Amino acid sequence: MPDTYDLFIIGGGINGCGIARDAAGRGLSVCLAEMNDLASATSSASTKLFHGGLRYLEYFEFRLVRESLIERETLLRAMPHISWPMRFVLPYSRDMRFESNTPTSRLLGTVLPFLRGRRPRWLIRFGLFLYDNLGGRKILPGTKTVDLATDPTGKPLKDRFRTAYEYSDCWIEDSRLVVLNARDAEQRGATILTHTRVTSAHATDGGWDVTVDDGTGPRHIRARMLVNAGGPWVGDLIHGTLKLNIKEGVRLVRGSHIVTNRLYDHDKCYFFQGTDGRIIFAIPYETDFTLIGTTDADHPDPDLKPTCTEAEQDYLCSFASEYFNTSVTRDQIVWTYSGVRPLYDDGAQSATAATRDYTLKVDTSAGAPVLNVFGGKITTYRRLAEHAMEKIAPILGAKQAGWTAGVPLPGGDFPVGDVNRLIADLSARYPFLTSFWARRLIRAYGTEAVQVLGDAKSATDLGQDFGATLTAREVDWLRSCEYARTAQDVIWRRNKLGLRLSAEQVKRLEEYMA
């Protein structure tokens, strides 16, 4: 007899795990299958921000921006260990000209031809006014004007930038967000299957017969409804595995990032406008580095591994060098990463203009219900899950109302702003921790950091030392509690210690985990 569930979810990215958590919390029986590690594709390759999307205002995406702005603080309260407020500095120079082709710039160019291709100061300030007020902001401070001649944020910039606008958004540890949603879903009764591929799915008797394989042989699962949250593979699942007769399509857009050694000394981020109308961020990253991104380029095939090309590296270096008084060069790059965004194909002329909003479509053409998830951004994952449940609940009979707003994720059960207190308490309880080590553990595990360290009285009690504060006890905890199977799972998706470990240290970790 096959295992039987109300809901079977294909895809272990943020949308799939967010829906699994919400559905399990409403009393549905849920099974989720991910063919690789959790967050192994798009959801670990973001710019690591909970943000409203300031640039989306130029595309008149007011609903998306408002929902995102409201969600920033809702999410911040639920995960203050892996998310925190950040201030963004947007330098302005009167002599910069932007070849922008957004709906806003086209409208301005028609009404006021002398503004064609430009974002005037008043337009930027008006956009920031909307950004401050659309989302009912309560925790995050509002926008202010900065004199770059005297403010520390002006020191790394070229002298021609004299004024900037400083506004608020939030950082998020994206891959940890996915894992914590999966853990919470499992704690509420869901079954989470990683490294498990869906090999077939057939509609029979109003439900779905699904076959999965984790490498040990096929397993058969019965479900009343499917959710296709396959990310970049959502289209392949529609037309291949599920054989649905629908027209909706997905547009694959590659976003690439570079990480350099730290480019400046303060803890604020930069929002840079390019002469081509695009924007990039420069963000303090993992204490000793700077993250710069992102690009927008159409991607031909989900099975083609996305990489940050040499041309994209040159583009990001050149873009940042227009602002920093010391040029950014490729020899400063210590790491690159790239992900594919599965956007709803709205027919936009360019990858940059394609909507970041999500689209949810229920289809019954195969004889059983399936919800296909297109697009979305990490900031709105919780609202996407709620809207998904609005479509799922009438079909499956779930009557419980939405419940996830403000409910802490594992380790996040403490007030916003108490991180430093938790770090001090952990350091007092485990005096052998360095300041970097204690902060890293709290930022990753929050109140669960004590569970990771257990009864250790010294660093030697934590077992083998792999370097950069990673020990066998933490690795064992990640394997038993957070689905980690390989060294890559640990050092790139459960943390970012891959930036600090040598090849020999990684090899020792691989041998230990094998």
Long-range contacts (C-beta under 8 A, 24 or more apart in sequence): 2-209, 2-219, 2-220, 2-221, 2-222, 3-31, 3-191, 3-219, 3-220, 3-221, 3-222, 4-29, 4-221, 4-222, 4-223, 5-29, 5-30, 5-31, 5-191, 5-221, 5-222, 5-223, 5-224, 6-30, 6-223, 6-224, 6-225, 6-396, 6-398, 7-31, 7-223, 7-224, 7-225, 7-226, 7-227, 7-392, 7-396, 8-32, 8-33, 8-208, 8-210, 8-221, 8-223, 8-225, 8-226, 8-227, 9-33, 9-226, 9-227, 9-229, 10-198, 10-226, 10-227, 10-228, 10-229, 10-230, 10-237, 11-227, 11-228, 11-229, 11-230, 11-231, 11-233, 11-234, 11-373, 12-36, 12-37, 12-38, 12-39, 12-40, 12-178, 12-182, 12-192, 12-194, 13-38, 13-39, 13-41, 13-42, 13-43, 13-178, 13-229, 13-231, 14-39, 14-43, 14-174, 14-177, 14-178, 14-181, 14-376, 14-378, 14-381, 15-229, 15-231, 15-358, 15-373, 15-376, 15-381, 15-384, 15-385, 16-227, 16-229, 16-373, 17-178, 17-179, 17-181, 17-182, 17-185, 18-181, 18-381, 18-382, 18-384, 18-385, 19-227, 19-229, 19-373, 19-384, 19-385, 19-388, 19-389, 20-181, 20-182, 20-185, 20-190, 20-192, 21-181, 21-182, 21-184, 21-185, 21-188, 21-190, 21-385, 21-404, 22-382, 22-385, 22-386, 22-388, 22-389, 22-402, 22-403, 22-404, 23-185, 23-190, 23-385, 23-389, 23-392, 23-398, 24-185, 24-186, 24-188, 24-189, 24-190, 25-185, 25-188, 25-400, 25-403, 25-404, 26-389, 26-393, 26-398, 26-400, 26-403, 27-398, 27-400, 28-392, 28-396, 28-398, 29-189, 30-185, 30-189, 30-190, 30-191, 31-190, 31-191, 31-193, 31-221, 31-223, 32-182, 32-185, 32-190, 32-191, 32-192, 32-193, 33-193, 33-196, 33-197, 33-198, 33-212, 34-192, 34-193, 34-194, 34-195, 34-196, 35-195, 35-196, 35-197, 35-198, 36-194, 36-195, 37-194, 37-195, 37-483, 37-484, 37-485, 37-486, 37-488, 37-489, 37-493, 38-175, 38-178, 38-179, 38-182, 38-192, 38-194, 38-483, 38-493, 39-174, 39-175, 39-177, 39-178, 39-179, 39-493, 40-493, 41-231, 41-232, 41-339, 41-340, 42-231, 42-232, 42-339, 42-340, 42-341, 42-342, 43-174, 43-175, 43-177, 43-178, 43-231, 43-339, 43-378, 44-174, 44-175, 44-178, 44-337, 44-339, 44-492, 44-493, 45-174, 45-255, 45-257, 45-306, 45-337, 45-338, 45-339, 45-340, 46-174, 46-255, 46-339, 46-378, 47-255, 47-257, 47-281, 47-283, 47-291, 47-293, 47-294, 48-171, 48-172, 48-173, 48-174, 48-283, 48-285, 48-291, 49-169, 49-170, 49-171, 49-172, 49-281, 49-283, 49-378, 49-379, 50-75, 50-76, 50-83, 50-169, 50-170, 50-171, 50-172, 50-378, 50-379, 51-169, 51-170, 51-379, 52-131, 52-134, 52-135, 52-169, 52-379, 53-356, 53-377, 53-379, 54-127, 54-128, 54-131, 54-167, 54-271, 55-279, 56-356, 57-104, 57-127, 57-130, 57-131, 58-100, 58-102, 58-103, 58-104, 58-105, 58-127, 59-102, 59-103, 59-104, 59-353, 59-355, 60-103, 60-104, 61-355, 61-356, 61-357, 62-134, 63-357, 64-355, 64-356, 64-357, 64-377, 64-380, 65-130, 65-131, 65-134, 65-135, 66-134, 66-135, 67-380, 67-383, 68-135, 68-377, 68-379, 68-380, 69-131, 69-134, 69-135, 69-136, 69-137, 70-135, 70-136, 71-379, 71-380, 71-382, 71-383, 72-135, 72-140, 72-169, 72-170, 72-379, 73-135, 73-137, 73-138, 73-139, 73-140, 74-382, 74-405, 74-406, 75-170, 75-172, 75-379, 75-382, 76-139, 76-170, 76-416, 77-139, 77-406, 77-416, 78-404, 78-406, 78-407, 78-408, 78-409, 78-412, 79-172, 79-177, 79-180, 79-408, 79-409, 79-412, 79-446, 80-412, 80-414, 80-415, 80-416, 80-417, 80-418, 80-419, 80-446, 81-411, 81-412, 81-414, 81-419, 81-422, 81-442, 81-443, 81-444, 81-445, 81-446, 81-447, 82-172, 82-173, 82-176, 82-177, 82-180, 82-409, 82-411, 82-412, 82-443, 82-444, 82-446, 83-170, 83-171, 83-172, 83-173, 83-177, 84-170, 84-171, 84-419, 85-139, 85-140, 85-168, 85-169, 85-170, 85-171, 86-168, 86-169, 86-170, 86-171, 86-267, 86-268, 86-269, 86-283, 87-141, 87-166, 87-167, 87-168, 87-268, 87-269, 88-166, 88-167, 88-168, 88-169, 88-268, 88-269, 88-270, 88-271, 88-281, 89-146, 89-153, 89-164, 89-165, 89-166, 89-268, 89-269, 89-270, 89-271, 90-124, 90-128, 90-164, 90-165, 90-166, 90-167, 90-270, 90-271, 90-273, 91-148, 91-157, 91-161, 91-163, 91-164, 91-270, 91-272, 91-323, 92-121, 92-124, 92-161, 92-163, 92-164, 92-165, 93-160, 93-161, 93-162, 94-121, 95-160, 96-273, 96-275, 97-275, 98-273, 98-274, 98-275, 98-276, 98-277, 99-275, 99-276, 99-277, 100-277, 101-277, 101-349, 101-350, 101-353, 102-277, 102-353, 105-277, 117-277, 119-273, 124-165, 125-165, 128-165, 128-167, 131-167, 132-167, 137-168, 139-416, 140-168, 140-169, 140-170, 141-168, 142-167, 142-168, 143-167, 143-168, 152-265, 152-266, 153-266, 153-268, 153-270, 155-264, 156-263, 156-264, 156-324, 156-325, 156-326, 157-323, 157-324, 157-325, 158-322, 158-323, 158-324, 158-325, 159-325, 161-323, 166-268, 169-269, 171-283, 172-378, 172-379, 173-443, 173-444, 174-378, 175-492, 175-493, 175-494, 176-444, 176-493, 176-494, 177-378, 177-381, 177-409, 179-482, 179-483, 179-493, 179-494, 180-409, 180-410, 180-411, 180-412, 181-381, 181-409, 182-483, 183-409, 183-410, 183-481, 183-482, 184-409, 184-410, 187-410, 192-483, 194-483, 194-485, 195-485, 198-237, 198-241, 200-241, 201-226, 201-241, 201-242, 203-366, 203-367, 203-368, 204-367, 204-368, 206-367, 206-368, 207-368, 208-368, 208-370, 224-368, 224-369, 224-395, 224-396, 225-368, 225-369, 225-370, 225-371, 225-392, 225-395, 225-396, 226-368, 226-369, 226-370, 226-371, 227-370, 227-371, 227-373, 227-388, 227-392, 228-370, 228-371, 228-372, 228-373, 229-373, 230-342, 231-302, 231-340, 231-342, 232-299, 232-302, 232-340, 232-341, 232-342, 233-302, 233-342, 234-342, 234-372, 234-373, 234-374, 235-302, 235-342, 236-302, 238-372, 242-366, 242-370, 243-366, 244-363, 244-365, 244-366, 244-370, 244-372, 245-365, 245-366, 246-361, 246-363, 246-365, 246-372, 248-344, 248-345, 248-359, 248-361, 248-372, 248-374, 249-345, 250-342, 250-343, 250-344, 250-345, 250-374, 251-298, 251-342, 251-343, 251-344, 251-345, 251-346, 251-348, 251-351, 251-354, 252-298, 252-299, 252-300, 252-301, 252-302, 252-340, 252-341, 252-342, 252-343, 253-296, 253-297, 253-298, 253-299, 253-340, 253-341, 253-343, 253-351, 253-354, 254-295, 254-296, 254-297, 254-298, 254-299, 254-306, 254-338, 254-339, 254-340, 254-341, 254-351, 255-293, 255-294, 255-295, 255-296, 255-338, 255-339, 255-340, 255-341, 256-293, 256-294, 256-295, 256-297, 256-306, 256-307, 256-308, 256-309, 256-312, 256-313, 256-316, 256-336, 256-337, 256-338, 257-291, 257-292, 257-293, 257-294, 257-308, 257-316, 257-336, 257-337, 257-338, 258-291, 258-292, 258-293, 258-308, 258-313, 258-316, 258-317, 258-333, 258-335, 258-336, 259-285, 259-289, 259-290, 259-291, 259-292, 259-333, 259-334, 259-335, 259-336, 259-337, 259-499, 260-289, 260-290, 260-292, 260-328, 260-332, 260-333, 260-334, 261-288, 261-289, 261-290, 261-332, 261-334, 262-288, 262-289, 262-290, 263-290, 263-320, 263-324, 263-326, 263-328, 263-332, 264-290, 264-324, 270-323, 272-319, 272-320, 272-322, 272-323, 274-319, 274-322, 275-322, 277-352, 278-319, 278-352, 280-316, 280-319, 280-320, 282-320, 282-323, 282-324, 286-496, 286-499, 287-436, 289-334, 289-499, 292-316, 292-319, 292-320, 292-328, 296-350, 296-351, 296-352, 297-351, 298-351, 299-340, 302-340, 302-342, 306-338, 306-339, 306-340, 307-336, 307-338, 308-336, 308-337, 308-338, 312-338, 334-499, 335-498, 335-499, 341-375, 342-374, 342-375, 343-374, 343-375, 344-374, 344-375, 358-384, 358-387, 360-384, 360-387, 360-388, 360-391, 362-391, 362-395, 369-395, 410-446, 410-448, 411-445, 411-446, 411-447, 411-448, 411-449, 412-446, 412-447, 413-446, 413-447, 414-446, 414-447, 419-443, 422-446, 422-447, 422-449, 426-450, 426-453, 430-456, 432-456, 432-457, 432-458, 432-459, 434-469, 436-469, 437-469, 440-469, 440-495, 444-494, 444-495, 451-477, 452-477, 464-508, 464-512, 466-501, 466-505, 466-508, 466-509, 466-512, 467-497, 467-500, 467-501, 467-502, 467-505, 468-497, 468-500, 468-501, 468-505, 469-497, 470-495, 470-497, 470-501, 470-509, 472-512, 475-509, 475-512, 475-513, 479-513, 484-513, 485-513, 486-510, 486-513, 487-513
